[in-house]
């Protein structure tokens, strides 16, 4: 039976409940918004009446039978899944749950090396043995993208007993690759494919967007609803369509990892977002793409960068000229009141989103100002990251079980070469570890860390005195 995607059962019931002006003798403590600091009330007033709890008729995320179950069924229908789960802990909780459901202590898992830190955390929690596969370096866009089909094939040939393959599709910059071929190879070996598709929820809209991983055969896909669609921050979907993976196992880990008091406004925003995507017309999409083109044309007037294309038309990438860094360009944009998504040593990522901009006057002014005022610094050294991942397949120097038994100490950057990292070192964003916990630290790692520090990058787990925690082995 065809489902009506104008329907938003969870959101509708919450608003109906609030409209009855109920007397609260239950949690949460703001009592439908009547108990709240006055200075903050105007910002929260409209959302507090639907910030409810598991009352009669409002269902339970961890045992859905009513409006949450109906909302998840609508999501599964739209995204073409066997089942869709609502997540209120971001794609992080989905990535953790799918890995924990796929493997246990000592099991091999083939993992794309330039995965998000949540994937690495999931591996550690599971106690699995990761087999990292090297992404290819694309000199045209000057960054690592995805593993080659040949590397995936080699990993499966050498490790046919792997319990899963974990891939990222698309990358943060919207680049995709031949994931269907990788999935087919994995399935021939009876290995499920788990996909972190945090940046691809809108691929469900069809052309000109790339195909979503689920329709290309992936077994489990996690999508951030808040990154490229209009859901609230921390909301994501987990979709399953697989003969290898158990829905029950995933549900088990989700109820362990997610709050037993999930936010109803967050869940309702997932319900509303699915309806928004499902009912977006070709005319609407055309207007969005026209807005993107206007932004692109404005950016191409900048003299300090070139605008790179992406497989995702909603993402615009500025590749800055030598003598500048992406951090400096992003900082100049901020001075003009424009905030970009991400800066690296040589690029700036601008996310347009599913928005129809009414004006780009502020952007035009910022580009003009930067053309006139931005100065070059010839002392800036170009960071060569193309030699970072040297081996096609890589394993950790210590297993997670061995790491748990080792003592650690903190050393300076110069002392760290040759040591085994006791924590991941992560430039953020994008949240992809430069050094993974359990990996032997190389001279190239330290060189890049020093250059990133000099250029102003934010690096997680690097201590205030630039020390790194390592294992005493």
C-alpha positions as CSV (number, residue, x, y, z in Angstrom):
1,X,0.0,0.0,0.0
2,X,1.3,3.4,-1.0
3,X,2.1,5.5,2.1
4,X,1.2,9.2,2.4
5,X,4.4,11.1,3.1
6,X,2.6,14.3,3.9
7,X,1.7,12.5,7.1
8,X,3.9,13.2,10.2
9,X,2.3,11.0,12.9
10,X,4.8,11.7,15.6
11,X,4.9,15.4,15.2
12,X,1.1,15.6,14.7
13,X,0.3,13.7,17.9
14,X,2.8,15.8,20.0
15,X,1.2,19.1,18.8
16,X,-2.3,17.6,19.4
17,X,-1.3,16.7,22.9
18,X,0.2,20.1,23.6
19,X,-2.9,21.8,22.3
20,X,-5.0,20.2,25.0
21,X,-3.1,22.3,27.6
22,X,-2.5,19.3,29.9
23,X,-1.6,19.6,33.6
24,X,1.9,18.1,34.1
25,X,2.5,15.9,37.1
26,X,5.4,14.1,35.3
27,X,8.9,14.8,34.0
28,X,10.5,16.9,32.4
29,X,10.9,19.5,35.1
30,X,10.1,22.5,33.0
31,X,6.5,21.5,33.2
32,X,5.5,22.2,29.6
33,X,7.6,25.4,29.7
34,X,6.0,27.0,32.8
35,X,9.2,26.6,34.8
36,X,12.0,28.2,32.7
37,X,14.4,31.1,33.1
38,X,12.8,34.3,31.7
39,X,15.8,35.4,29.7
40,X,15.8,32.2,27.7
41,X,12.0,31.6,27.5
42,X,11.5,33.5,24.3
43,X,13.9,31.1,22.5
44,X,12.5,27.9,23.9
45,X,8.8,28.8,24.3
46,X,7.5,27.2,21.2
47,X,9.4,23.9,21.6
48,X,8.9,23.2,25.4
49,X,5.2,22.2,25.1
50,X,6.2,19.2,22.9
51,X,9.3,18.3,24.9
52,X,7.4,15.4,26.5
53,X,8.0,11.9,27.9
54,X,6.7,8.4,27.3
55,X,3.1,9.2,28.3
56,X,0.1,7.2,27.1
57,X,-0.3,7.6,23.4
58,X,3.2,9.0,22.8
59,X,4.9,5.6,22.4
60,X,8.5,4.6,23.4
61,X,11.5,4.8,21.1
62,X,13.0,1.6,22.5
63,X,9.8,-0.5,22.1
64,X,7.8,1.4,19.5
65,X,4.3,0.2,18.8
66,X,2.4,3.5,18.1
67,X,3.3,6.8,16.6
68,X,7.1,6.3,16.7
69,X,6.7,2.9,15.0
70,X,4.5,4.5,12.3
71,X,7.0,7.4,11.8
72,X,9.8,4.9,11.4
73,X,7.8,2.8,9.0
74,X,7.2,5.9,6.8
75,X,11.0,6.6,6.9
76,X,11.7,3.0,5.9
77,X,9.2,3.3,3.0
78,X,10.8,6.5,1.8
79,X,14.4,5.5,2.1
80,X,13.7,1.9,0.7
81,X,14.8,0.1,3.9
82,X,13.5,-3.0,5.5
83,X,13.5,-1.1,8.7
84,X,14.6,2.4,9.8
85,X,15.6,3.5,13.3
86,X,15.3,7.0,14.7
87,X,18.6,8.1,16.3
88,X,18.9,10.9,18.9
89,X,22.6,10.5,19.5
90,X,23.8,11.5,16.0
91,X,25.3,9.3,13.4
92,X,27.9,8.5,16.2
93,X,25.4,6.2,18.0
94,X,24.4,4.5,14.7
95,X,28.0,3.8,13.8
96,X,28.7,2.4,17.2
97,X,25.5,0.2,17.1
98,X,26.1,-1.3,13.6
99,X,29.7,-2.2,14.4
100,X,28.8,-3.8,17.8
101,X,26.0,-5.7,16.1
102,X,28.4,-7.0,13.4
103,X,31.4,-8.2,15.4
104,X,32.8,-9.1,18.8
105,X,36.2,-9.4,20.5
106,X,38.9,-10.5,18.1
107,X,36.7,-10.5,14.9
108,X,38.3,-9.0,11.9
109,X,36.6,-6.0,10.4
110,X,37.8,-4.3,7.1
111,X,37.7,-0.6,7.6
112,X,38.4,2.4,5.4
113,X,41.3,4.2,7.1
114,X,40.0,7.7,6.7
115,X,36.8,7.0,8.6
116,X,35.2,9.2,11.2
117,X,36.4,8.9,14.8
118,X,33.0,7.3,15.8
119,X,33.9,4.3,13.6
120,X,37.2,3.9,15.4
121,X,35.4,4.2,18.8
122,X,33.0,1.5,17.7
123,X,35.9,-0.8,16.8
124,X,37.5,-0.2,20.2
125,X,34.2,-0.9,22.1
126,X,33.7,-4.1,20.2
127,X,37.2,-5.3,20.7
128,X,37.4,-6.3,17.0
129,X,40.6,-6.5,15.0
130,X,40.5,-3.7,12.4
131,X,42.1,-4.3,9.0
132,X,42.6,-0.8,7.7
133,X,42.4,-0.2,3.9
134,X,44.2,2.8,2.4
135,X,42.1,5.5,0.6
136,X,43.5,6.7,-2.7
137,X,45.0,10.2,-2.9
138,X,43.3,12.3,-5.6
139,X,45.7,14.9,-6.9
140,X,43.0,16.7,-8.7
141,X,41.2,17.6,-5.5
142,X,44.4,17.4,-3.4
143,X,43.1,15.0,-0.7
144,X,42.4,11.4,0.2
145,X,39.1,10.2,-1.0
146,X,38.1,6.5,-1.0
147,X,39.8,3.1,-1.3
148,X,40.2,1.6,-4.7
149,X,38.3,-1.5,-5.8
150,X,41.6,-3.3,-6.0
151,X,42.4,-2.6,-2.4
152,X,39.0,-3.8,-1.2
153,X,39.4,-6.9,-3.3
154,X,42.9,-7.6,-1.8
155,X,41.6,-7.1,1.7
156,X,38.8,-9.6,1.2
157,X,41.2,-12.1,-0.5
158,X,43.6,-11.9,2.5
159,X,40.9,-11.8,5.2
160,X,37.9,-13.8,3.9
161,X,36.8,-14.4,7.5
162,X,36.1,-10.6,8.1
163,X,32.8,-10.1,9.8
164,X,32.1,-6.8,8.0
165,X,33.4,-4.0,5.7
166,X,33.0,-0.4,7.0
167,X,33.0,2.3,4.3
168,X,32.3,6.1,4.3
169,X,30.1,7.3,1.4
170,X,30.2,10.1,0.5
171,X,33.2,11.8,2.1
172,X,32.8,15.1,3.9
173,X,33.3,17.0,0.7
174,X,30.6,15.2,-1.2
175,X,32.8,12.8,-3.3
176,X,31.4,9.4,-4.1
177,X,32.9,6.3,-5.7
178,X,32.0,2.9,-7.2
179,X,30.6,1.5,-3.9
180,X,28.2,-0.8,-5.7
181,X,31.1,-2.8,-7.1
182,X,32.7,-3.1,-3.6
183,X,29.4,-4.2,-2.1
184,X,29.0,-6.9,-4.8
185,X,32.5,-8.2,-4.1
186,X,31.8,-8.3,-0.3
187,X,28.5,-10.1,-0.7
188,X,30.2,-12.7,-2.9
189,X,32.3,-13.5,0.2
190,X,29.2,-13.3,2.4
191,X,30.5,-10.2,4.2
192,X,28.1,-7.4,5.0
193,X,28.8,-3.8,4.1
194,X,28.2,-1.1,6.8
195,X,28.2,2.5,5.5
196,X,28.6,5.8,7.3
197,X,26.6,8.0,5.0
198,X,26.4,10.9,7.4
199,X,26.6,13.4,4.5
200,X,24.2,11.7,2.1
201,X,20.7,11.8,3.5
202,X,19.5,14.0,0.6
203,X,20.8,11.5,-2.0
204,X,17.3,10.0,-1.7
205,X,16.0,12.9,-3.8
206,X,17.4,11.3,-7.0
207,X,19.3,13.0,-9.8
208,X,21.3,15.2,-10.0
209,X,22.3,13.8,-6.6
210,X,24.4,10.6,-6.4
211,X,22.6,7.3,-5.6
212,X,22.3,6.4,-1.9
213,X,24.3,3.5,-0.6
214,X,21.2,1.6,0.6
215,X,19.8,1.3,-3.0
216,X,23.3,0.3,-4.2
217,X,23.1,-2.8,-1.9
218,X,24.6,-1.7,1.4
219,X,23.4,-3.7,4.4
220,X,23.3,-1.0,7.1
221,X,23.5,2.7,6.4
222,X,23.7,5.5,8.9
223,X,22.6,9.0,7.8
224,X,22.9,12.3,9.7
225,X,19.5,14.0,9.2
226,X,20.8,17.2,10.6
227,X,23.8,17.7,8.2
228,X,22.2,18.2,4.8
229,X,18.4,18.0,5.7
230,X,16.4,20.3,8.1
231,X,16.3,18.0,11.2
232,X,17.6,19.2,14.5
233,X,21.3,18.6,15.5
234,X,22.0,15.1,16.9
235,X,19.3,13.5,14.8
236,X,20.1,10.6,12.4
237,X,18.6,7.6,10.7
238,X,19.9,4.0,10.7
239,X,18.5,1.9,7.8
240,X,18.9,-1.8,7.4
241,X,18.2,-4.0,4.4
242,X,20.2,-7.1,4.7
243,X,20.3,-10.9,4.9
244,X,23.5,-10.8,7.0
245,X,22.7,-8.3,9.7
246,X,20.1,-8.7,12.5
247,X,17.6,-5.9,13.1
248,X,17.2,-7.2,16.7
249,X,20.9,-7.0,17.4
250,X,21.0,-3.4,16.2
251,X,18.0,-2.5,18.3
252,X,19.6,-4.2,21.3
253,X,22.7,-2.0,21.1
254,X,20.7,1.2,20.3
255,X,18.7,0.8,23.5
256,X,22.0,0.4,25.4
257,X,23.8,3.3,23.8
258,X,20.9,5.9,23.5
259,X,19.2,7.7,26.4
260,X,16.3,6.0,28.0
261,X,14.7,9.4,27.9
262,X,15.0,10.4,24.3
263,X,14.1,13.9,23.2
264,X,10.6,14.1,21.6
265,X,11.4,17.3,19.7
266,X,14.4,15.6,18.2
267,X,12.4,12.6,17.1
268,X,9.6,14.8,15.8
269,X,12.2,16.6,13.6
270,X,13.2,13.3,12.1
271,X,9.5,12.7,11.3
272,X,9.1,16.1,9.7
273,X,12.4,15.9,7.8
274,X,11.4,12.6,6.1
275,X,8.1,14.3,5.0
276,X,10.1,17.3,3.8
277,X,12.4,15.2,1.6
278,X,9.6,12.9,0.4
279,X,7.4,15.8,-0.8
280,X,10.1,18.1,-2.2
281,X,9.0,18.8,-5.8
282,X,11.1,19.0,-9.0
283,X,10.4,22.7,-9.0
284,X,11.6,23.0,-5.4
285,X,14.8,21.2,-6.3
286,X,15.3,23.3,-9.4
287,X,15.0,26.5,-7.3
288,X,17.6,25.1,-4.8
289,X,20.1,24.3,-7.6
290,X,19.5,27.7,-9.1
291,X,20.5,29.2,-5.7
292,X,23.6,27.0,-5.6
293,X,24.6,28.3,-9.1
294,X,24.3,31.9,-7.9
295,X,26.5,31.2,-5.0
296,X,29.0,29.4,-7.2
297,X,29.1,32.3,-9.7
298,X,29.8,34.7,-6.8
299,X,32.6,32.6,-5.4
300,X,34.2,32.2,-8.8
301,X,34.8,36.0,-8.7
302,X,37.2,35.5,-5.9
303,X,40.9,35.9,-7.0
304,X,42.4,33.9,-4.1
305,X,41.0,30.5,-4.8
306,X,39.5,28.3,-7.5
307,X,36.1,26.6,-7.0
308,X,36.3,22.8,-7.2
309,X,33.3,20.7,-8.2
310,X,31.9,17.9,-6.1
311,X,29.7,14.9,-6.8
312,X,27.2,16.6,-4.4
313,X,26.0,19.8,-6.0
314,X,25.2,21.3,-2.6
315,X,28.9,21.4,-1.6
316,X,31.3,24.0,-2.9
317,X,35.0,23.7,-2.3
318,X,37.5,26.6,-2.4
319,X,41.0,25.5,-3.1
320,X,43.1,28.4,-1.9
321,X,46.2,29.8,-3.7
322,X,49.7,29.1,-2.4
323,X,50.7,31.5,0.3
324,X,47.3,31.3,2.0
325,X,45.7,28.7,4.1
326,X,42.1,27.5,4.2
327,X,42.0,28.6,7.9
328,X,42.9,32.2,6.9
329,X,40.2,32.3,4.2
330,X,37.6,30.9,6.6
331,X,38.6,33.5,9.2
332,X,38.1,36.3,6.7
333,X,34.7,35.1,5.8
334,X,33.8,35.1,9.5
335,X,34.9,38.7,9.8
336,X,32.2,39.4,7.2
337,X,29.6,37.4,9.2
338,X,29.8,34.3,7.0
339,X,30.5,31.0,8.6
340,X,31.8,28.1,6.5
341,X,31.6,24.4,7.4
342,X,35.2,23.4,7.4
343,X,38.7,24.6,6.7
344,X,41.9,22.7,6.0
345,X,45.4,23.8,5.3
346,X,44.4,24.5,1.7
347,X,40.7,24.3,1.3
348,X,37.4,25.7,2.6
349,X,34.1,23.7,2.4
350,X,30.9,25.6,1.9
351,X,27.7,23.8,2.4
352,X,24.7,25.3,0.6
353,X,22.1,22.8,1.8
354,X,18.5,22.5,0.7
355,X,17.9,26.2,0.9
356,X,16.7,28.8,-1.5
357,X,18.7,31.9,-0.6
358,X,16.7,35.1,-0.9
359,X,19.9,37.2,-1.2
360,X,23.6,36.7,-1.5
361,X,24.5,40.4,-1.0
362,X,26.6,39.6,2.2
363,X,28.5,36.9,0.3
364,X,29.2,39.3,-2.7
365,X,30.5,41.9,-0.3
366,X,32.7,39.4,1.5
367,X,34.3,38.2,-1.8
368,X,34.9,41.8,-2.9
369,X,36.5,42.7,0.4
370,X,38.7,39.6,0.4
371,X,39.8,40.4,-3.2
372,X,41.0,43.8,-2.0
373,X,42.4,43.0,1.5
374,X,43.6,39.4,1.7
375,X,47.4,39.2,1.9
376,X,49.7,36.3,1.0
377,X,52.3,34.9,3.3
378,X,55.1,33.2,1.3
379,X,56.4,31.6,4.5
380,X,53.4,29.2,4.6
381,X,54.7,25.7,3.9
382,X,52.4,23.4,1.8
383,X,51.4,20.3,3.9
384,X,52.0,17.2,1.8
385,X,49.5,14.6,3.0
386,X,49.8,12.3,0.0
387,X,52.2,10.0,1.8
388,X,50.2,9.7,5.0
389,X,48.7,6.3,4.3
390,X,51.6,4.3,2.7
391,X,50.4,0.7,3.0
392,X,47.3,-0.7,1.2
393,X,46.5,-2.8,4.3
394,X,47.4,-1.9,7.8
395,X,46.8,-3.4,11.2
396,X,47.3,-1.9,14.7
397,X,50.5,-2.4,16.5
398,X,48.6,-3.6,19.6
399,X,45.2,-5.2,19.9
400,X,42.5,-3.4,21.9
401,X,42.8,-6.2,24.5
402,X,46.6,-5.6,24.8
403,X,46.1,-1.8,25.0
404,X,43.8,-2.3,28.0
405,X,46.7,-3.9,29.9
406,X,49.4,-1.3,29.1
407,X,50.4,1.7,31.1
408,X,50.7,5.1,29.4
409,X,52.7,8.2,29.7
410,X,52.8,11.5,27.9
411,X,55.7,12.5,25.6
412,X,56.6,15.5,23.5
413,X,55.9,15.5,19.8
414,X,59.6,15.0,19.0
415,X,59.8,12.0,21.4
416,X,56.7,10.3,20.0
417,X,58.2,9.0,16.8
418,X,58.3,5.2,17.0
419,X,56.0,5.0,20.0
420,X,52.5,3.5,19.9
421,X,49.7,6.1,20.3
422,X,47.5,5.6,23.4
423,X,44.9,8.0,22.0
424,X,43.8,9.1,18.6
425,X,45.0,12.5,17.3
426,X,42.1,14.1,15.4
427,X,42.0,17.3,13.4
428,X,38.4,18.5,14.0
429,X,36.5,19.0,11.8
430,X,36.4,16.7,9.9
431,X,37.0,14.3,12.8
432,X,39.1,11.8,10.8
433,X,42.1,10.6,13.0
434,X,45.5,11.6,11.8
435,X,46.9,9.0,14.2
436,X,44.7,6.1,15.4
437,X,44.9,4.7,18.9
438,X,47.2,1.7,18.8
439,X,49.1,2.9,15.7
440,X,52.8,3.4,15.6
441,X,53.7,7.1,15.3
442,X,55.7,8.0,12.2
443,X,57.8,11.1,11.5
444,X,55.3,12.1,8.8
445,X,52.6,12.2,11.5
446,X,54.6,14.6,13.7
447,X,55.5,16.8,10.8
448,X,51.9,17.2,9.8
449,X,50.8,17.9,13.4
450,X,53.4,20.7,13.7
451,X,52.3,22.3,10.5
452,X,48.6,22.1,11.4
453,X,49.3,23.7,14.8
454,X,51.2,26.5,13.1
455,X,48.3,27.1,10.7
456,X,45.7,27.2,13.5
457,X,44.0,23.9,13.2
458,X,42.0,22.5,16.1
459,X,43.3,19.1,17.1
460,X,41.5,16.8,19.6
461,X,43.5,14.9,22.2
462,X,46.6,16.9,21.6
463,X,47.5,18.2,25.1
464,X,48.0,21.9,25.9
465,X,51.8,21.5,26.0
466,X,51.6,19.6,22.7
467,X,52.2,16.3,24.3
468,X,50.9,12.9,23.1
469,X,49.9,10.0,25.3
470,X,51.7,6.8,24.3
471,X,51.8,3.2,25.6
472,X,54.8,2.1,27.7
473,X,55.8,-1.0,25.7
